[in-house]
Amino acid sequence: MKTLAALLLVLLAAAAAEAAGPRDRTEALAALDDRDVETRRLGAAALAERGTMEDVDRLVQALRDADPLVRAIAERSLWGCGAAPATPRSIACWPSAWSR
């Protein structure tokens, strides 16, 4: 049930990002550093659509954001960028790895 709720939130954030979020990849990356939590959420969601493998490090950093929704969106956005959770580059920071 938690997975379904998280997926729904990610989809809603992605829809909001399309409507009101960053217009391009550069704005989405900048949004990850914003003080406003909603801006960071929109930036992470936008990278699911506009991100590239070059953005993996930034999304991995977002996995440590203070906001749990930013972390969840960043995790899903890594898939959109073509990264998988088991890559050596990101496994140490992956939320599921923290609970082990």
Phi, psi and omega in degrees: 000321179297321180296317179296318179295318179295318179297318178298316178297320178296316179296319177295319178294322179295320178295319178293323179297322179294322183279319189230000186271195181304142182276339180211177183300320181298316177294323179296317178296318179296325181297332179298338181262001184289151177289329183284124184297321180295324177295319178295321178298314180295322178296315179296319179294320180297328180290342174297326181264323189251352185285162177231175177300335178295341183266359183302315181301319180294320179290324176297321175298322180293342176294347179252014178298151179294334183270125182296329179287323174301316180298316181295318180294318179298320179299314179292325180293332176301323176295320180296330179278353181096007179268148177247151185296341183267011178290140181305329183295329187242347188301325182294337183256356185292133183307321180294335178285335182293331184276356182273000000 
